[in-house]
Amino acid sequence: MTYAKGDRIALVHTDDPHTDLRPGDTGTVTRYDPNLAQLSIAWDSGSTLSMLLDDGDEVRPA
């Protein structure tokens, strides 16, 4: 899947034990690096946790 700056997404899954994000939390894509499969997101909660899509993080369109 391709992501563009400004796309709205929702968290499906992350293994990050240090985040307060939960499935269903939403945010806005700020950057997508397809070479690293890294998705930078400004979460509505204020978090800036990036998603590593090749390492098990999963999002869906919101």
Backbone atoms as SQL, in Angstrom:
CREATE TABLE atoms (id INTEGER PRIMARY KEY, chain TEXT, resi INTEGER, resn TEXT, atom TEXT, x REAL, y REAL, z REAL);
INSERT INTO atoms VALUES
  (1, 'A', 1, 'MET', 'N', 0.847, -1.190, 0.000),
  (2, 'A', 1, 'MET', 'CA', 0.000, 0.000, 0.000),
  (3, 'A', 1, 'MET', 'C', 0.887, 1.245, 0.000),
  (4, 'A', 2, 'THR', 'N', 0.416, 2.300, -0.596),
  (5, 'A', 2, 'THR', 'CA', 1.132, 3.569, -0.644),
  (6, 'A', 2, 'THR', 'C', 0.414, 4.572, 0.253),
  (7, 'A', 3, 'TYR', 'N', 1.197, 5.386, 0.932),
  (8, 'A', 3, 'TYR', 'CA', 0.645, 6.407, 1.825),
  (9, 'A', 3, 'TYR', 'C', 1.138, 7.772, 1.384),
  (10, 'A', 4, 'ALA', 'N', 0.292, 8.776, 1.544),
  (11, 'A', 4, 'ALA', 'CA', 0.654, 10.150, 1.193),
  (12, 'A', 4, 'ALA', 'C', 0.476, 11.044, 2.417),
  (13, 'A', 5, 'LYS', 'N', 1.277, 12.100, 2.462),
  (14, 'A', 5, 'LYS', 'CA', 1.158, 13.074, 3.543),
  (15, 'A', 5, 'LYS', 'C', -0.290, 13.566, 3.605),
  (16, 'A', 6, 'GLY', 'N', -0.841, 13.544, 4.805),
  (17, 'A', 6, 'GLY', 'CA', -2.212, 13.992, 5.009),
  (18, 'A', 6, 'GLY', 'C', -3.224, 12.868, 5.080),
  (19, 'A', 7, 'ASP', 'N', -2.839, 11.643, 4.660),
  (20, 'A', 7, 'ASP', 'CA', -3.758, 10.506, 4.770),
  (21, 'A', 7, 'ASP', 'C', -4.102, 10.260, 6.234),
  (22, 'A', 8, 'ARG', 'N', -5.347, 9.908, 6.480),
  (23, 'A', 8, 'ARG', 'CA', -5.780, 9.561, 7.830),
  (24, 'A', 8, 'ARG', 'C', -5.712, 8.045, 7.972),
  (25, 'A', 9, 'ILE', 'N', -5.139, 7.582, 9.077),
  (26, 'A', 9, 'ILE', 'CA', -4.988, 6.162, 9.311),
  (27, 'A', 9, 'ILE', 'C', -5.426, 5.823, 10.746),
  (28, 'A', 10, 'ALA', 'N', -5.642, 4.534, 10.954),
  (29, 'A', 10, 'ALA', 'CA', -5.987, 4.020, 12.285),
  (30, 'A', 10, 'ALA', 'C', -5.047, 2.865, 12.603),
  (31, 'A', 11, 'LEU', 'N', -4.653, 2.774, 13.850),
  (32, 'A', 11, 'LEU', 'CA', -3.777, 1.700, 14.289),
  (33, 'A', 11, 'LEU', 'C', -4.546, 0.388, 14.355),
  (34, 'A', 12, 'VAL', 'N', -3.949, -0.649, 13.781),
  (35, 'A', 12, 'VAL', 'CA', -4.490, -1.997, 13.898),
  (36, 'A', 12, 'VAL', 'C', -3.688, -2.768, 14.935),
  (37, 'A', 13, 'HIS', 'N', -2.324, -2.665, 14.844),
  (38, 'A', 13, 'HIS', 'CA', -1.470, -3.439, 15.747),
  (39, 'A', 13, 'HIS', 'C', -0.061, -2.843, 15.805),
  (40, 'A', 14, 'THR', 'N', 0.524, -2.842, 17.005),
  (41, 'A', 14, 'THR', 'CA', 1.944, -2.561, 17.196),
  (42, 'A', 14, 'THR', 'C', 2.441, -3.402, 18.368),
  (43, 'A', 15, 'ASP', 'N', 3.690, -3.851, 18.265),
  (44, 'A', 15, 'ASP', 'CA', 4.318, -4.612, 19.350),
  (45, 'A', 15, 'ASP', 'C', 5.096, -3.718, 20.303),
  (46, 'A', 16, 'ASP', 'N', 5.118, -2.405, 20.044),
  (47, 'A', 16, 'ASP', 'CA', 5.907, -1.484, 20.860),
  (48, 'A', 16, 'ASP', 'C', 5.366, -1.479, 22.292),
  (49, 'A', 17, 'PRO', 'N', 6.177, -1.943, 23.263),
  (50, 'A', 17, 'PRO', 'CA', 5.694, -2.019, 24.644),
  (51, 'A', 17, 'PRO', 'C', 5.708, -0.669, 25.366),
  (52, 'A', 18, 'HIS', 'N', 6.285, 0.353, 24.746),
  (53, 'A', 18, 'HIS', 'CA', 6.452, 1.649, 25.412),
  (54, 'A', 18, 'HIS', 'C', 5.456, 2.701, 24.948),
  (55, 'A', 19, 'THR', 'N', 4.453, 2.300, 24.180),
  (56, 'A', 19, 'THR', 'CA', 3.483, 3.269, 23.686),
  (57, 'A', 19, 'THR', 'C', 2.145, 3.119, 24.394),
  (58, 'A', 20, 'ASP', 'N', 1.434, 4.229, 24.491),
  (59, 'A', 20, 'ASP', 'CA', 0.073, 4.209, 25.028),
  (60, 'A', 20, 'ASP', 'C', -0.956, 4.057, 23.916),
  (61, 'A', 21, 'LEU', 'N', -0.497, 3.996, 22.652),
  (62, 'A', 21, 'LEU', 'CA', -1.412, 3.831, 21.526),
  (63, 'A', 21, 'LEU', 'C', -2.104, 2.481, 21.609),
  (64, 'A', 22, 'ARG', 'N', -3.367, 2.467, 21.209),
  (65, 'A', 22, 'ARG', 'CA', -4.170, 1.257, 21.228),
  (66, 'A', 22, 'ARG', 'C', -4.847, 1.079, 19.875),
  (67, 'A', 23, 'PRO', 'N', -5.200, -0.156, 19.504),
  (68, 'A', 23, 'PRO', 'CA', -5.908, -0.366, 18.249),
  (69, 'A', 23, 'PRO', 'C', -7.124, 0.551, 18.140),
  (70, 'A', 24, 'GLY', 'N', -7.260, 1.149, 16.958),
  (71, 'A', 24, 'GLY', 'CA', -8.361, 2.085, 16.720),
  (72, 'A', 24, 'GLY', 'C', -7.939, 3.538, 16.840),
  (73, 'A', 25, 'ASP', 'N', -6.801, 3.811, 17.522),
  (74, 'A', 25, 'ASP', 'CA', -6.317, 5.196, 17.604),
  (75, 'A', 25, 'ASP', 'C', -6.026, 5.707, 16.194),
  (76, 'A', 26, 'THR', 'N', -6.294, 6.986, 15.964),
  (77, 'A', 26, 'THR', 'CA', -6.151, 7.561, 14.632),
  (78, 'A', 26, 'THR', 'C', -5.086, 8.641, 14.590),
  (79, 'A', 27, 'GLY', 'N', -4.611, 8.909, 13.373),
  (80, 'A', 27, 'GLY', 'CA', -3.610, 9.939, 13.177),
  (81, 'A', 27, 'GLY', 'C', -3.499, 10.320, 11.713),
  (82, 'A', 28, 'THR', 'N', -2.573, 11.231, 11.447),
  (83, 'A', 28, 'THR', 'CA', -2.357, 11.753, 10.097),
  (84, 'A', 28, 'THR', 'C', -0.937, 11.450, 9.659),
  (85, 'A', 29, 'VAL', 'N', -0.804, 10.904, 8.457),
  (86, 'A', 29, 'VAL', 'CA', 0.515, 10.594, 7.901),
  (87, 'A', 29, 'VAL', 'C', 1.276, 11.894, 7.658),
  (88, 'A', 30, 'THR', 'N', 2.518, 11.940, 8.162),
  (89, 'A', 30, 'THR', 'CA', 3.378, 13.095, 7.913),
  (90, 'A', 30, 'THR', 'C', 4.483, 12.766, 6.911),
  (91, 'A', 31, 'ARG', 'N', 4.803, 11.465, 6.770),
  (92, 'A', 31, 'ARG', 'CA', 5.860, 11.041, 5.852),
  (93, 'A', 31, 'ARG', 'C', 5.782, 9.529, 5.675),
  (94, 'A', 32, 'TYR', 'N', 6.097, 9.091, 4.454),
  (95, 'A', 32, 'TYR', 'CA', 6.165, 7.651, 4.194),
  (96, 'A', 32, 'TYR', 'C', 7.432, 7.362, 3.412),
  (97, 'A', 33, 'ASP', 'N', 8.256, 6.455, 3.923),
  (98, 'A', 33, 'ASP', 'CA', 9.475, 6.026, 3.241),
  (99, 'A', 33, 'ASP', 'C', 9.271, 4.580, 2.798),
  (100, 'A', 34, 'PRO', 'N', 8.934, 4.376, 1.519),
  (101, 'A', 34, 'PRO', 'CA', 8.666, 3.014, 1.058),
  (102, 'A', 34, 'PRO', 'C', 9.900, 2.120, 1.089),
  (103, 'A', 35, 'ASN', 'N', 11.091, 2.682, 0.985),
  (104, 'A', 35, 'ASN', 'CA', 12.312, 1.883, 1.028),
  (105, 'A', 35, 'ASN', 'C', 12.525, 1.248, 2.392),
  (106, 'A', 36, 'LEU', 'N', 12.140, 1.957, 3.448),
  (107, 'A', 36, 'LEU', 'CA', 12.264, 1.439, 4.809),
  (108, 'A', 36, 'LEU', 'C', 10.941, 0.891, 5.343),
  (109, 'A', 37, 'ALA', 'N', 9.873, 1.049, 4.561),
  (110, 'A', 37, 'ALA', 'CA', 8.522, 0.702, 5.012),
  (111, 'A', 37, 'ALA', 'C', 8.231, 1.362, 6.354),
  (112, 'A', 38, 'GLN', 'N', 8.627, 2.642, 6.448),
  (113, 'A', 38, 'GLN', 'CA', 8.439, 3.415, 7.682),
  (114, 'A', 38, 'GLN', 'C', 7.410, 4.505, 7.440),
  (115, 'A', 39, 'LEU', 'N', 6.413, 4.542, 8.296),
  (116, 'A', 39, 'LEU', 'CA', 5.320, 5.487, 8.203),
  (117, 'A', 39, 'LEU', 'C', 5.361, 6.409, 9.411),
  (118, 'A', 40, 'SER', 'N', 5.599, 7.684, 9.163),
  (119, 'A', 40, 'SER', 'CA', 5.621, 8.676, 10.242),
  (120, 'A', 40, 'SER', 'C', 4.219, 9.246, 10.391),
  (121, 'A', 41, 'ILE', 'N', 3.753, 9.303, 11.633),
  (122, 'A', 41, 'ILE', 'CA', 2.367, 9.666, 11.902),
  (123, 'A', 41, 'ILE', 'C', 2.288, 10.659, 13.052),
  (124, 'A', 42, 'ALA', 'N', 1.455, 11.675, 12.873),
  (125, 'A', 42, 'ALA', 'CA', 1.099, 12.576, 13.974),
  (126, 'A', 42, 'ALA', 'C', -0.210, 12.038, 14.529),
  (127, 'A', 43, 'TRP', 'N', -0.103, 11.286, 15.605),
  (128, 'A', 43, 'TRP', 'CA', -1.283, 10.668, 16.212),
  (129, 'A', 43, 'TRP', 'C', -2.143, 11.736, 16.886),
  (130, 'A', 44, 'ASP', 'N', -3.444, 11.559, 16.842),
  (131, 'A', 44, 'ASP', 'CA', -4.366, 12.517, 17.458),
  (132, 'A', 44, 'ASP', 'C', -4.135, 12.650, 18.956),
  (133, 'A', 45, 'SER', 'N', -3.561, 11.627, 19.569),
  (134, 'A', 45, 'SER', 'CA', -3.284, 11.638, 21.008),
  (135, 'A', 45, 'SER', 'C', -2.062, 12.480, 21.360),
  (136, 'A', 46, 'GLY', 'N', -1.306, 12.913, 20.328),
  (137, 'A', 46, 'GLY', 'CA', -0.089, 13.685, 20.570),
  (138, 'A', 46, 'GLY', 'C', 1.171, 12.865, 20.373),
  (139, 'A', 47, 'SER', 'N', 1.050, 11.552, 20.279),
  (140, 'A', 47, 'SER', 'CA', 2.200, 10.691, 20.033),
  (141, 'A', 47, 'SER', 'C', 2.744, 10.914, 18.625),
  (142, 'A', 48, 'THR', 'N', 4.033, 10.679, 18.456),
  (143, 'A', 48, 'THR', 'CA', 4.650, 10.767, 17.128),
  (144, 'A', 48, 'THR', 'C', 5.298, 9.446, 16.746),
  (145, 'A', 49, 'LEU', 'N', 4.856, 8.359, 17.364),
  (146, 'A', 49, 'LEU', 'CA', 5.411, 7.043, 17.091),
  (147, 'A', 49, 'LEU', 'C', 5.272, 6.691, 15.615),
  (148, 'A', 50, 'SER', 'N', 6.386, 6.316, 14.986),
  (149, 'A', 50, 'SER', 'CA', 6.373, 5.862, 13.601),
  (150, 'A', 50, 'SER', 'C', 6.045, 4.381, 13.552),
  (151, 'A', 51, 'MET', 'N', 5.436, 3.965, 12.467),
  (152, 'A', 51, 'MET', 'CA', 5.102, 2.563, 12.254),
  (153, 'A', 51, 'MET', 'C', 6.139, 1.935, 11.329),
  (154, 'A', 52, 'LEU', 'N', 6.636, 0.781, 11.723),
  (155, 'A', 52, 'LEU', 'CA', 7.583, 0.013, 10.913),
  (156, 'A', 52, 'LEU', 'C', 6.795, -1.140, 10.302),
  (157, 'A', 53, 'LEU', 'N', 6.333, -0.934, 9.090),
  (158, 'A', 53, 'LEU', 'CA', 5.375, -1.843, 8.481),
  (159, 'A', 53, 'LEU', 'C', 5.960, -3.211, 8.165),
  (160, 'A', 54, 'ASP', 'N', 7.270, -3.317, 7.961),
  (161, 'A', 54, 'ASP', 'CA', 7.905, -4.614, 7.713),
  (162, 'A', 54, 'ASP', 'C', 8.267, -5.341, 9.009),
  (163, 'A', 55, 'ASP', 'N', 8.062, -4.681, 10.144),
  (164, 'A', 55, 'ASP', 'CA', 8.422, -5.272, 11.431),
  (165, 'A', 55, 'ASP', 'C', 7.198, -5.603, 12.280),
  (166, 'A', 56, 'GLY', 'N', 6.029, -5.693, 11.665),
  (167, 'A', 56, 'GLY', 'CA', 4.840, -6.135, 12.382),
  (168, 'A', 56, 'GLY', 'C', 3.830, -5.070, 12.723),
  (169, 'A', 57, 'ASP', 'N', 4.190, -3.775, 12.583),
  (170, 'A', 57, 'ASP', 'CA', 3.198, -2.737, 12.831),
  (171, 'A', 57, 'ASP', 'C', 2.177, -2.751, 11.698),
  (172, 'A', 58, 'GLU', 'N', 0.930, -2.488, 12.035),
  (173, 'A', 58, 'GLU', 'CA', -0.135, -2.536, 11.033),
  (174, 'A', 58, 'GLU', 'C', -1.106, -1.375, 11.243),
  (175, 'A', 59, 'VAL', 'N', -1.471, -0.718, 10.138),
  (176, 'A', 59, 'VAL', 'CA', -2.447, 0.372, 10.153),
  (177, 'A', 59, 'VAL', 'C', -3.450, 0.122, 9.032),
  (178, 'A', 60, 'ARG', 'N', -4.540, 0.876, 9.074),
  (179, 'A', 60, 'ARG', 'CA', -5.555, 0.820, 8.023),
  (180, 'A', 60, 'ARG', 'C', -6.041, 2.242, 7.773),
  (181, 'A', 61, 'PRO', 'N', -6.655, 2.482, 6.622),
  (182, 'A', 61, 'PRO', 'CA', -7.252, 3.806, 6.393),
  (183, 'A', 61, 'PRO', 'C', -8.317, 4.099, 7.445),
  (184, 'A', 62, 'ALA', 'N', -8.384, 5.347, 7.869),
  (185, 'A', 62, 'ALA', 'CA', -9.399, 5.721, 8.879),
  (186, 'A', 62, 'ALA', 'C', -10.609, 6.326, 8.207);
